[in-house]
């Protein structure tokens, strides 16, 4: 495991800028964040599992702000089917103030409010409390800042290698050095391919050989 600061130190060594005369830490950190986003997205995104408990008669459940896309939802251990929110209302809900209760068969996602908060809606509305709702979702990878750049990033080694090379390319691009750009564009594309889940399956920040 490695930190963003260690990646930046490696890039400075590669680009012969140990005295910080060519680029500052803010530029380097922006390049690290761009590289992480590029490589993680190329690998299909980072998956997390979140859980919450049902409430009797409650139809809507707020989602964490870092959730980008829902992969799968299960209720009380059973996977339930996704529906479009409007389709759910049109097909199943006659009176929005009197939605049937029971064990949910469907879920829908809708955004509410000026903050852009996303909610899960269930049909039927849960009729029991304290049933486990499990959400497998892609997340936006957290932005690394100078206050967190010494924290472990937590990506598999193959992805970390690709992030380091892509960061080097992005910094070279910031410097406008065409020769270094060509060299690290080639190298970063190679390690990006090596990190793809056609060779390894990445879930929950871990790697499983397949």
C-alpha positions as CSV (number, residue, x, y, z in Angstrom):
1,X,0.0,0.0,0.0
2,X,1.2,3.5,-0.7
3,X,0.3,7.2,0.0
4,X,-0.3,10.0,-2.4
5,X,2.8,11.8,-1.0
6,X,4.9,8.7,-1.8
7,X,3.6,8.7,-5.4
8,X,4.5,12.3,-5.7
9,X,8.0,11.7,-4.3
10,X,8.4,8.9,-6.9
11,X,7.3,11.3,-9.7
12,X,9.7,14.0,-8.5
13,X,12.5,11.4,-8.7
14,X,11.5,10.3,-12.2
15,X,11.3,13.8,-13.5
16,X,14.4,15.0,-11.6
17,X,12.6,17.6,-9.6
18,X,13.6,16.7,-6.0
19,X,14.2,20.4,-5.2
20,X,10.6,21.3,-6.3
21,X,11.7,23.8,-8.9
22,X,9.5,22.5,-11.8
23,X,6.1,21.9,-10.2
24,X,4.6,22.4,-6.8
25,X,2.7,20.0,-4.6
26,X,-0.7,21.3,-5.5
27,X,-0.1,20.5,-9.2
28,X,1.2,17.1,-8.3
29,X,-1.7,16.3,-6.0
30,X,-4.2,17.3,-8.7
31,X,-2.5,14.9,-11.1
32,X,-2.6,12.1,-8.6
33,X,-6.4,12.6,-8.2
34,X,-6.9,12.7,-11.9
35,X,-4.8,9.6,-12.3
36,X,-6.8,7.7,-9.6
37,X,-10.1,8.7,-11.3
38,X,-8.9,7.6,-14.7
39,X,-7.5,4.2,-13.6
40,X,-10.3,3.3,-11.3
41,X,-12.9,4.1,-13.9
42,X,-11.0,2.1,-16.5
43,X,-11.2,-0.8,-14.1
44,X,-15.0,-0.5,-13.8
45,X,-15.2,1.6,-10.7
46,X,-14.7,1.0,-7.0
47,X,-17.4,-1.1,-5.4
48,X,-18.6,-0.8,-1.8
49,X,-21.3,-2.4,0.3
50,X,-23.5,-0.3,2.5
51,X,-26.2,-1.5,4.8
52,X,-29.1,0.1,6.6
53,X,-32.2,-1.2,8.4
54,X,-35.8,-1.0,7.3
55,X,-38.5,0.9,9.1
56,X,-42.0,-0.2,9.1
57,X,-44.1,1.9,6.7
58,X,-41.1,3.9,5.4
59,X,-40.9,4.0,1.6
60,X,-37.8,6.2,1.0
61,X,-34.2,5.7,2.3
62,X,-31.4,8.2,1.8
63,X,-28.2,7.2,0.0
64,X,-24.7,8.3,1.0
65,X,-23.5,11.2,-1.0
66,X,-20.4,9.4,-2.4
67,X,-22.6,6.7,-4.1
68,X,-22.3,7.1,-7.9
69,X,-24.4,4.1,-9.2
70,X,-26.3,1.2,-7.7
71,X,-25.1,-2.2,-8.7
72,X,-27.5,-4.4,-6.6
73,X,-29.9,-4.1,-3.7
74,X,-31.1,-6.9,-1.5
75,X,-33.7,-6.8,1.2
76,X,-33.6,-9.3,4.1
77,X,-31.1,-11.4,2.1
78,X,-33.1,-11.5,-1.2
79,X,-32.0,-9.6,-4.3
80,X,-34.8,-7.3,-5.5
81,X,-35.4,-5.9,-9.0
82,X,-34.7,-2.4,-10.1
83,X,-37.4,-0.3,-11.7
84,X,-37.6,3.2,-13.1
85,X,-39.3,5.4,-10.4
86,X,-42.0,6.7,-12.8
87,X,-42.7,3.2,-14.0
88,X,-43.0,2.0,-10.4
89,X,-45.5,4.7,-9.7
90,X,-47.5,4.2,-12.9
91,X,-47.7,0.4,-12.6
92,X,-48.0,-0.2,-8.9
93,X,-49.0,2.9,-6.9
94,X,-52.6,3.9,-7.3
95,X,-52.6,6.2,-4.3
96,X,-49.3,7.7,-3.2
97,X,-50.7,8.1,0.3
98,X,-51.7,4.5,0.6
99,X,-48.9,2.3,-0.8
100,X,-49.3,-1.4,0.0
101,X,-46.9,-2.8,2.7
102,X,-45.1,-6.1,2.6
103,X,-41.7,-7.5,1.6
104,X,-40.3,-5.3,-1.2
105,X,-40.0,-6.8,-4.7
106,X,-38.7,-3.6,-6.4
107,X,-36.6,-0.6,-5.7
108,X,-36.2,2.7,-7.6
109,X,-33.7,5.6,-7.3
110,X,-34.7,9.2,-7.3
111,X,-33.0,12.5,-6.5
112,X,-34.7,14.9,-4.1
113,X,-33.9,18.4,-2.8
114,X,-31.4,21.1,-3.8
115,X,-28.5,19.1,-2.3
116,X,-28.9,16.4,-4.9
117,X,-29.6,13.7,-2.3
118,X,-30.5,10.3,-3.9
119,X,-33.1,8.1,-2.3
120,X,-34.1,4.4,-2.6
121,X,-37.8,3.8,-2.9
122,X,-39.3,0.4,-2.2
123,X,-42.4,-1.3,-3.4
124,X,-44.2,-2.7,-1.5
125,X,-43.3,-0.5,1.4
126,X,-41.4,-2.5,4.1
127,X,-44.0,-3.9,6.6
128,X,-41.3,-4.8,9.2
129,X,-38.6,-2.9,11.0
130,X,-34.9,-3.9,11.3
131,X,-34.7,-5.9,8.1
132,X,-31.2,-5.5,6.5
133,X,-31.1,-3.5,3.3
134,X,-27.8,-4.2,1.5
135,X,-26.6,-1.8,-1.2
136,X,-23.7,-2.7,-3.5
137,X,-22.7,0.5,-5.3
138,X,-20.0,2.2,-7.2
139,X,-18.6,5.2,-5.4
140,X,-16.9,8.4,-6.3
141,X,-13.3,7.9,-5.2
142,X,-12.6,10.3,-2.3
143,X,-10.4,13.3,-3.4
144,X,-7.0,13.3,-1.7
145,X,-6.0,16.7,-0.2
146,X,-2.8,17.9,1.4
147,X,-4.3,17.0,4.8
148,X,-4.8,13.4,3.7
149,X,-1.9,12.8,1.3
150,X,0.0,10.8,3.9
151,X,-3.0,8.4,4.3
152,X,-2.8,5.0,2.7
153,X,-4.7,5.1,-0.6
154,X,-5.8,1.5,-0.3
155,X,-5.7,0.3,-3.9
156,X,-4.3,-3.0,-5.2
157,X,-0.7,-3.0,-6.3
158,X,-1.4,-3.3,-10.0
159,X,-3.7,-0.3,-9.9
160,X,-1.2,1.7,-7.8
161,X,1.5,1.1,-10.4
162,X,-0.9,2.3,-13.1
163,X,-1.8,5.4,-11.0
164,X,1.9,6.2,-10.5
165,X,2.7,6.1,-14.2
166,X,-0.5,8.0,-15.2
167,X,0.4,10.7,-12.6
168,X,3.9,11.0,-14.1
169,X,2.3,11.5,-17.5
170,X,-0.1,14.1,-16.2
171,X,2.7,16.1,-14.5
172,X,4.8,15.9,-17.7
173,X,1.8,17.3,-19.6
174,X,1.6,20.1,-17.0
175,X,5.2,20.9,-17.7
176,X,4.7,20.8,-21.5
177,X,7.5,18.3,-22.0
178,X,6.6,16.4,-25.1
179,X,9.4,13.9,-24.9
180,X,8.4,12.9,-21.3
181,X,4.8,12.9,-22.2
182,X,5.3,10.4,-25.1
183,X,7.4,8.2,-22.9
184,X,5.0,8.1,-19.9
185,X,1.9,8.0,-22.1
186,X,3.2,4.7,-23.5
187,X,4.2,3.4,-20.1
188,X,1.0,4.4,-18.4
189,X,-1.1,2.8,-21.1
190,X,0.8,-0.4,-20.6
191,X,0.3,-0.5,-16.8
192,X,-3.3,0.6,-17.2
193,X,-4.0,-2.5,-19.3
194,X,-2.1,-4.7,-16.8
195,X,-4.4,-3.4,-14.0
196,X,-7.6,-4.2,-15.7
197,X,-10.1,-6.7,-14.2
198,X,-9.7,-9.0,-17.2
199,X,-6.7,-10.2,-15.2
200,X,-7.9,-9.4,-11.7
201,X,-11.3,-8.9,-10.1
202,X,-11.3,-5.8,-7.9
203,X,-14.0,-5.4,-5.3
204,X,-14.1,-3.6,-2.0
205,X,-10.5,-2.4,-2.4
206,X,-9.1,-5.9,-2.5
207,X,-7.9,-8.1,-5.4
208,X,-9.0,-11.7,-6.1
209,X,-7.1,-13.6,-8.8
210,X,-9.3,-15.1,-11.4
